[in-house]
Amino acid sequence: MDSNQFIRSRNGVTKMERINKRHRGVLGEFTPLTILFIKFVLVFLVLFCLSVHTVFSNNLFMSISEVKPGMKGIGKTVFRGTKIENFQVDIVDIIKGEEGIDNFILAYLSGDRIETGGGISEGMSGSPVYIDGRLVGAVSYAWEMSEHNLCLLTPIQEMLKIFDFQTKTEHSLFGKYPFKKPVYPTTSSVMVSGLKDRSFNFLSNSLKKYNLKAVQGPYGLKEINLQEVGEVSFQRIEAGSAIGIQLSRGDVNITSIGTVTYREGNKILALGHPFLKKGDVSFLLSSVYIYHSLPNIVMPFKLGAPLNLVGKVTQDREAGILGEISSFPRIIPLKVNVDNLSSKSSFQMGVQLIDDPNLLEPLVSAITVQAIDNALNRIGKGTGQIVIELRGLKEGQYLKRENMFYSSNDIAIQAISEIPEIIDLIMNNYFEAVNLDQININVKIDNKKKIGRIEEVILEKSSLKPGDYL
């Protein structure tokens, strides 16, 4: 049989004719509008693929698939002051990760500044690493009590995904990675100035649940001559700049030091790991002055203090944080006034606090205890009158609580005993959302023992029966 002939069926229609008929029926269902829509979708997909390809094929970024052991590059960070300096980077290998990040880059850092500071230091998190001028990723994790020149880099392609986050997510603690010896973020510490002794210890214990380690720092802005050092303008915040994520600012500065990885317009990526991993956040973002990188057997660290505010942190994710330059967060002003009636002296503290339902209470409690300790200059007995005022943004959202306490051991701790419950009831109100606008705390402390006691109870009736009133 001729190969060009078709096999005819019983009804006289060839197989090919039936196939063509089916195809014509399907095509006939597409209207001109449907065909136009399909063309639009196809064009969009092509452009999307081209844009994704362009991101990692241009001279700006290098994907992890292009990174090979033995490659050499440079990193950028601040070792002193606000000046960005380079260090050397050698790629050792690629290590598999978990918890949202597929792979990390194992790298060896070197250079005069690295060696002088004792190796990789806390505060270098986010330091950008470039190979052939292309951004590879950020210094993010290192090992304690180990080789201080080895670290992990979070690939830039993982960090760029943070730009896509828009919705709120419940926070969790840091992800765990399958390494035989645990790694730690190279900015797991917060510098605390303005709190000391037991107030510092109280806050330190409160922050441990977030994997944050409190370090006693210098007195921040009070010891920095801003006229001499100069503020860091918005335009000067760039890849390699030192930044501070602040929980409080003012008479008490609580700052975690990190480094900018990448800037795009007014948005920056930094750290290469979570800060608290709270998802949508609104933290204070400041520039930072670095005094020195201090060697340490456990982990070297940068000693620094915040300068001027430059913006806010809006995303806190597994691969890093996202910040917005020249846009500032809503803060809660706290004013504490303590009058020492015995010495006829007083002490005031003013602080700007972040609006966070979990961190606000320990911050307010620690700062109030510090103000009382400063006013009394002692720890011990006394009588305290405390007035707590909280105002919300909405009209009518106002709470005032007055009480008196006596303690034979520690009046400062006794006086603040109601603060945790009050703030928790307001910040976690089940009936109405309350955005606090102001917190005022006024305390009066007297050395005198102002207490009362019931010495005797006299009943009107000498005999009682069930149901009678006393």
C-alpha positions as CSV (number, residue, x, y, z in Angstrom):
1,M,0.0,0.0,0.0
2,D,1.2,3.5,-0.8
3,S,2.5,5.3,2.2
4,N,0.7,8.5,1.1
5,Q,-2.7,6.8,1.2
6,F,-4.9,6.8,4.3
7,I,-6.7,3.9,5.9
8,R,-10.4,4.5,5.4
9,S,-12.8,3.5,8.2
10,R,-16.2,2.0,7.8
11,N,-18.0,5.4,7.5
12,G,-15.6,6.5,4.8
13,V,-13.7,9.1,6.9
14,T,-9.9,8.8,7.2
15,K,-8.0,8.9,10.5
16,M,-6.3,12.1,9.4
17,E,-9.7,13.7,8.7
18,R,-10.9,12.8,12.2
19,I,-7.8,14.3,13.8
20,N,-8.1,17.5,11.8
21,K,-11.7,17.8,12.7
22,R,-10.9,17.5,16.4
23,H,-8.2,20.1,16.2
24,R,-10.5,22.5,14.3
25,G,-13.1,22.0,17.0
26,V,-10.7,22.9,19.8
27,L,-9.2,25.9,17.9
28,G,-12.7,27.1,17.0
29,E,-13.5,27.6,20.7
30,F,-10.9,30.4,21.1
31,T,-12.3,33.9,20.6
32,P,-10.1,36.8,19.4
33,L,-10.1,38.1,23.0
34,T,-9.0,34.8,24.4
35,I,-6.1,34.6,21.9
36,L,-5.1,38.1,22.8
37,F,-5.0,37.2,26.5
38,I,-2.9,34.1,25.8
39,K,-0.4,36.2,23.8
40,F,-0.2,38.7,26.7
41,V,0.5,35.9,29.2
42,L,3.2,34.4,27.0
43,V,4.8,37.8,26.6
44,F,4.7,38.4,30.4
45,L,6.3,35.0,31.1
46,V,9.1,35.7,28.6
47,L,9.8,39.1,30.0
48,F,9.7,37.6,33.6
49,C,12.2,34.9,32.7
50,L,14.4,37.5,30.9
51,S,14.4,39.7,34.0
52,V,15.3,36.9,36.4
53,H,18.1,35.8,34.0
54,T,19.3,39.4,33.8
55,V,19.6,39.8,37.5
56,F,22.1,37.0,37.8
57,S,23.7,37.3,34.4
58,N,24.6,41.0,34.6
59,N,27.6,42.5,36.4
60,L,25.7,43.2,39.6
61,F,25.2,39.8,41.2
62,M,26.8,36.4,41.1
63,S,24.5,33.4,41.8
64,I,25.7,30.6,44.0
65,S,25.8,28.2,41.0
66,E,28.7,30.3,39.7
67,V,30.6,30.3,43.0
68,K,33.4,27.7,43.1
69,P,36.0,26.7,45.7
70,G,39.3,28.6,45.2
71,M,37.7,31.8,44.0
72,K,39.0,35.0,45.6
73,G,37.2,38.2,46.3
74,I,36.9,41.2,48.6
75,G,34.6,42.2,51.4
76,K,33.6,45.6,52.8
77,T,33.0,46.7,56.4
78,V,33.8,49.4,58.9
79,F,36.6,48.6,61.4
80,R,36.9,52.1,63.0
81,G,34.8,55.3,62.8
82,T,32.5,55.3,59.8
83,K,35.1,54.6,57.0
84,I,34.4,51.5,54.9
85,E,37.5,49.3,54.3
86,N,38.2,46.2,52.3
87,F,39.3,42.7,53.4
88,Q,40.3,39.6,51.5
89,V,38.0,36.6,50.9
90,D,38.8,33.1,49.8
91,I,36.0,30.7,48.9
92,V,36.4,27.3,50.6
93,D,33.3,25.4,49.6
94,I,29.5,25.3,49.4
95,I,27.6,23.9,52.4
96,K,24.0,22.7,52.3
97,G,21.6,24.6,54.6
98,E,18.0,24.2,55.9
99,E,15.1,26.3,57.2
100,G,14.6,28.3,54.1
101,I,18.1,28.8,52.9
102,D,19.3,26.0,50.5
103,N,23.0,26.6,50.6
104,F,25.7,28.7,52.3
105,I,29.2,29.6,51.1
106,L,32.1,28.7,53.4
107,A,34.7,31.4,53.2
108,Y,38.0,32.3,54.8
109,L,38.6,36.0,55.6
110,S,42.0,37.7,55.9
111,G,43.8,41.0,55.8
112,D,45.5,43.3,58.2
113,R,42.3,44.6,59.8
114,I,40.9,41.1,60.2
115,E,44.1,39.9,61.9
116,T,44.3,43.0,64.2
117,G,40.7,42.5,65.4
118,G,41.3,38.9,66.2
119,G,39.3,37.5,63.2
120,I,35.6,37.8,62.2
121,S,33.8,39.9,64.7
122,E,30.2,40.4,65.8
123,G,29.0,43.4,63.9
124,M,30.4,42.2,60.6
125,S,27.0,40.5,59.7
126,G,25.9,41.8,56.4
127,S,29.4,42.7,55.2
128,P,29.1,42.3,51.4
129,V,31.5,40.0,49.5
130,Y,32.3,40.6,45.9
131,I,34.0,38.3,43.3
132,D,35.2,40.1,40.1
133,G,33.1,43.1,41.1
134,R,29.9,41.1,41.4
135,L,28.0,40.8,44.7
136,V,28.0,37.2,46.0
137,G,26.5,37.4,49.4
138,A,27.0,38.6,53.0
139,V,29.1,37.5,56.0
140,S,26.5,36.0,58.3
141,Y,27.5,33.1,60.6
142,A,30.7,32.0,62.4
143,W,31.8,29.5,65.0
144,E,32.5,30.4,68.6
145,M,35.7,29.2,70.3
146,S,37.1,28.1,67.0
147,E,38.8,29.3,63.8
148,H,37.9,33.0,63.8
149,N,38.8,33.5,60.1
150,L,36.2,31.0,58.8
151,C,32.6,32.1,58.3
152,L,29.5,31.4,56.3
153,L,28.1,33.7,53.6
154,T,24.4,34.0,52.9
155,P,24.0,34.1,49.1
156,I,22.6,37.4,47.8
157,Q,19.9,35.5,45.8
158,E,18.4,34.4,49.1
159,M,18.6,37.9,50.6
160,L,16.9,39.5,47.5
161,K,13.8,37.5,48.3
162,I,13.2,39.7,51.3
163,F,12.0,42.4,48.9
164,D,9.0,40.3,48.1
165,F,7.7,40.1,51.7
166,Q,4.6,42.2,52.3
167,T,2.4,40.3,54.7
168,K,2.7,39.7,58.4
169,T,4.2,36.5,59.7
170,E,4.4,35.1,63.2
171,H,7.9,35.2,64.5
172,S,10.0,32.2,65.5
173,L,13.6,31.8,66.8
174,F,16.6,31.3,64.6
175,G,16.6,28.3,62.2
176,K,18.9,25.5,63.0
177,Y,21.4,24.3,60.5
178,P,22.8,20.7,60.3
179,F,26.4,21.5,61.2
180,K,28.3,19.3,63.6
181,K,29.3,22.4,65.6
182,P,26.6,25.1,66.0
183,V,27.1,28.4,64.2
184,Y,26.2,31.8,65.5
185,P,25.1,35.0,63.8
186,T,28.0,37.5,63.6
187,T,25.7,40.1,65.3
188,S,23.9,38.3,68.1
189,S,24.8,40.9,70.7
190,V,23.2,44.2,71.6
191,M,25.2,47.0,73.0
192,V,23.5,48.5,76.1
193,S,24.4,52.0,77.4
194,G,22.5,53.8,80.2
195,L,21.7,50.6,82.1
196,K,24.1,49.1,84.6
197,D,24.3,46.5,87.3
198,R,21.0,44.8,88.1
199,S,19.0,46.8,85.5
200,F,21.4,45.6,82.8
201,N,21.2,42.0,84.2
202,F,17.4,42.1,84.2
203,L,17.2,43.2,80.6
204,S,20.0,40.7,79.6
205,N,17.9,37.8,81.0
206,S,14.8,39.1,79.2
207,L,16.6,39.1,75.8
208,K,18.0,35.6,76.1
209,K,14.8,34.1,74.8
210,Y,15.4,35.9,71.5
211,N,19.0,34.5,71.3
212,L,20.3,38.1,71.9
213,K,23.3,38.6,74.2
214,A,23.5,42.0,76.0
215,V,26.9,43.6,76.2
216,Q,27.7,46.6,78.4
217,G,28.6,49.4,75.9
218,P,29.8,53.0,76.1
219,Y,27.4,55.8,76.9
220,G,26.4,56.2,73.2
221,L,25.7,59.7,72.0
222,K,26.9,61.3,75.3
223,E,30.5,60.3,74.6
224,I,30.5,61.1,70.9
225,N,31.2,64.6,69.7
226,L,28.8,64.7,66.8
227,Q,30.3,68.0,65.6
228,E,33.6,66.3,65.4
229,V,32.5,63.0,64.0
230,G,29.7,64.3,61.9
231,E,26.3,62.7,61.2
232,V,26.0,60.1,58.5
233,S,23.7,61.5,55.8
234,F,21.1,59.3,54.1
235,Q,23.2,59.4,50.9
236,R,26.2,58.0,52.7
237,I,24.5,54.8,53.8
238,E,25.8,52.2,51.3
239,A,27.1,48.6,51.0
240,G,29.6,48.2,53.8
241,S,28.3,50.9,56.1
242,A,27.9,50.2,59.8
243,I,24.2,50.4,61.0
244,G,22.4,49.9,64.3
245,I,19.1,48.2,64.9
246,Q,17.8,50.0,68.0
247,L,15.2,48.8,70.6
248,S,15.5,52.1,72.5
249,R,17.2,55.4,72.0
250,G,17.9,58.4,74.2
251,D,19.2,58.1,77.8
252,V,19.2,54.4,77.3
253,N,20.6,53.1,73.9
254,I,20.1,49.4,73.1
255,T,21.7,48.7,69.7
256,S,22.6,45.7,67.7
257,I,25.4,46.5,65.2
258,G,25.4,45.2,61.7
259,T,26.5,46.0,58.2
260,V,24.7,47.0,55.0
261,T,24.9,44.4,52.2
262,Y,23.1,46.1,49.3
263,R,21.2,49.3,48.7
264,E,18.5,49.8,46.0
265,G,17.0,53.3,46.0
266,N,16.0,54.0,49.6
267,K,15.9,50.3,50.6
268,I,18.7,48.3,52.1
269,L,19.4,44.6,52.8
270,A,21.6,43.8,55.8
271,L,22.8,41.1,58.3
272,G,22.3,37.9,56.2
273,H,20.5,36.3,59.1
274,P,17.5,37.2,61.3
275,F,17.6,39.8,64.1
276,L,14.6,38.5,66.0
277,K,12.9,36.8,63.0
278,K,9.6,38.7,63.7
279,G,8.6,39.1,60.1
280,D,6.9,42.5,59.7
281,V,8.6,44.9,62.2
282,S,9.2,48.6,62.8
283,F,12.6,49.0,64.5
284,L,14.8,52.1,64.7
285,L,17.6,52.1,62.2
286,S,20.7,54.3,62.9
287,S,24.1,54.9,61.6
288,V,26.9,53.7,63.9
289,Y,30.4,54.9,65.0
290,I,32.8,52.0,65.5
291,Y,35.4,52.6,68.3
292,H,37.3,49.4,67.7
293,S,37.1,45.7,66.8
294,L,38.1,43.9,70.0
295,P,39.7,40.4,69.9
296,N,38.0,37.8,72.1
297,I,38.5,34.1,72.6
298,V,34.8,33.2,72.2
299,M,34.0,35.7,69.4
300,P,35.6,39.1,68.6
301,F,33.2,42.0,68.5
302,K,32.9,45.6,67.3
303,L,32.5,48.2,70.1
304,G,30.4,51.0,68.8
305,A,27.6,53.5,69.5
306,P,24.7,54.9,67.6
307,L,24.8,58.2,65.7
308,N,21.9,59.8,64.0
309,L,18.7,58.0,62.9
310,V,18.7,57.1,59.2
311,G,15.4,55.1,58.8
312,K,13.5,52.0,60.0
313,V,13.7,48.2,59.7
314,T,10.5,46.8,58.1
315,Q,11.3,43.1,57.6
316,D,13.1,40.7,59.8
317,R,13.5,37.4,58.0
318,E,15.6,34.2,57.8
319,A,18.0,35.6,55.2
320,G,18.4,39.1,56.7
321,I,16.6,42.4,57.4
322,L,15.1,45.0,55.1
323,G,15.4,48.7,55.9
324,E,14.0,51.9,54.5
325,I,16.2,55.0,54.5
326,S,14.7,58.4,55.4
327,S,11.4,56.8,56.6
328,F,11.1,56.5,60.4
329,P,9.1,54.1,62.6
330,R,6.4,55.0,65.1
331,I,7.9,55.2,68.6
332,I,6.6,55.2,72.1
333,P,8.1,58.0,74.3
334,L,8.9,57.0,77.9
335,K,9.4,59.6,80.6
336,V,10.4,58.5,84.1
337,N,10.7,61.0,87.0
338,V,11.9,59.9,90.4
339,D,11.8,62.2,93.5
340,N,14.0,61.2,96.4
341,L,12.0,62.8,99.3
342,S,14.7,62.1,101.9
343,S,17.5,63.8,100.0
344,K,15.2,66.3,98.2
345,S,16.7,65.4,94.8
346,S,15.2,64.0,91.6
347,F,16.3,62.1,88.5
348,Q,14.7,62.0,85.1
349,M,15.2,59.7,82.1
350,G,13.7,60.1,78.6
351,V,13.7,57.3,76.0
352,Q,12.2,56.5,72.6
353,L,11.0,52.8,72.6
354,I,10.0,50.6,69.7
355,D,6.4,49.6,69.5
356,D,6.7,45.8,70.2
357,P,4.2,43.9,72.4
358,N,6.9,41.5,73.6
359,L,9.8,43.8,74.2
360,L,8.1,46.9,75.6
361,E,7.5,45.6,79.1
362,P,11.0,44.4,79.9
363,L,12.4,47.7,78.5
364,V,10.1,49.9,80.6
365,S,10.7,47.9,83.7
366,A,14.5,47.9,83.4
367,I,14.6,51.6,82.6
368,T,12.4,52.5,85.5
369,V,14.5,50.5,88.0
370,Q,17.6,52.3,86.7
371,A,16.0,55.7,87.2
372,I,15.0,54.8,90.8
373,D,18.5,53.4,91.6
374,N,20.1,56.6,90.2
375,A,17.8,58.8,92.3
376,L,18.4,56.8,95.5
377,N,22.0,55.9,95.0
378,R,21.4,52.8,97.1
379,I,19.4,49.6,97.2
380,G,17.2,49.0,100.2
381,K,14.1,49.8,102.2
382,G,11.6,52.6,101.7
383,T,8.1,53.7,100.8
384,G,7.2,54.4,97.2
385,Q,4.3,56.2,95.6
386,I,4.1,55.4,91.9
387,V,1.8,56.9,89.2
388,I,1.7,55.2,85.8
389,E,0.0,57.0,82.9
390,L,-0.5,55.4,79.5
391,R,-2.0,57.2,76.5
392,G,-3.2,55.7,73.2
393,L,-3.4,57.3,69.8
394,K,-7.2,57.2,69.8
395,E,-9.1,59.8,71.9
396,G,-10.2,58.4,75.2
397,Q,-7.5,55.7,75.4
398,Y,-6.0,56.7,78.7
399,L,-5.1,54.8,81.8
400,K,-3.8,56.1,85.1
401,R,-2.7,53.8,87.9
402,E,-1.7,55.1,91.4
403,N,-0.4,52.9,94.2
404,M,1.8,52.9,97.3
405,F,4.3,50.2,98.3
406,Y,6.7,49.5,101.1
407,S,9.6,47.2,101.1
408,S,12.1,46.4,103.9
409,N,14.6,45.0,101.3
410,D,14.2,46.6,97.9
411,I,11.8,49.5,97.3
412,A,12.8,49.9,93.6
413,I,11.8,46.4,92.6
414,Q,8.6,46.5,94.7
415,A,7.6,49.9,93.2
416,I,7.6,48.5,89.6
417,S,5.8,45.3,90.5
418,E,2.6,46.3,88.6
419,I,4.2,47.5,85.4
420,P,4.5,44.1,83.6
421,E,0.8,43.3,84.1
422,I,-0.4,46.8,83.1
423,I,1.6,46.9,79.9
424,D,0.6,43.3,79.0
425,L,-3.1,44.1,79.5
426,I,-2.7,47.2,77.2
427,M,-0.5,45.8,74.5
428,N,-2.4,42.5,74.3
429,N,-5.9,43.9,74.7
430,Y,-8.4,41.3,73.5
431,F,-11.2,43.8,73.0
432,E,-9.6,46.7,71.2
433,A,-6.2,47.4,69.6
434,V,-4.3,50.1,71.5
435,N,-1.4,51.9,69.9
436,L,0.4,53.6,72.8
437,D,1.5,57.2,72.2
438,Q,3.1,58.0,75.6
439,I,4.1,56.4,78.8
440,N,4.8,58.6,81.9
441,I,6.0,57.2,85.2
442,N,6.3,59.3,88.3
443,V,7.8,57.8,91.5
444,K,8.3,59.4,95.0
445,I,10.5,57.5,97.3
446,D,10.9,58.1,101.1
447,N,13.2,56.3,103.5
448,K,10.4,56.4,106.2
449,K,8.4,53.4,107.0
450,K,4.9,54.5,105.9
451,I,2.7,51.5,106.6
452,G,-0.5,50.7,108.5
453,R,-1.6,47.6,110.2
454,I,-4.9,46.2,111.7
455,E,-4.4,45.9,115.4
456,E,-7.9,44.8,116.5
457,V,-11.3,43.9,115.0
458,I,-14.3,44.4,117.2
459,L,-17.6,42.8,116.3
460,E,-20.9,44.5,116.9
461,K,-22.5,41.1,117.9
462,S,-21.0,38.8,120.4
463,S,-22.5,35.8,118.8
464,L,-23.1,35.0,115.1
465,K,-25.1,32.5,113.1
466,P,-24.9,31.5,109.5
467,G,-26.0,34.3,107.1
468,D,-25.2,37.1,109.5
469,Y,-22.9,40.0,108.4
470,L,-19.8,41.0,110.3
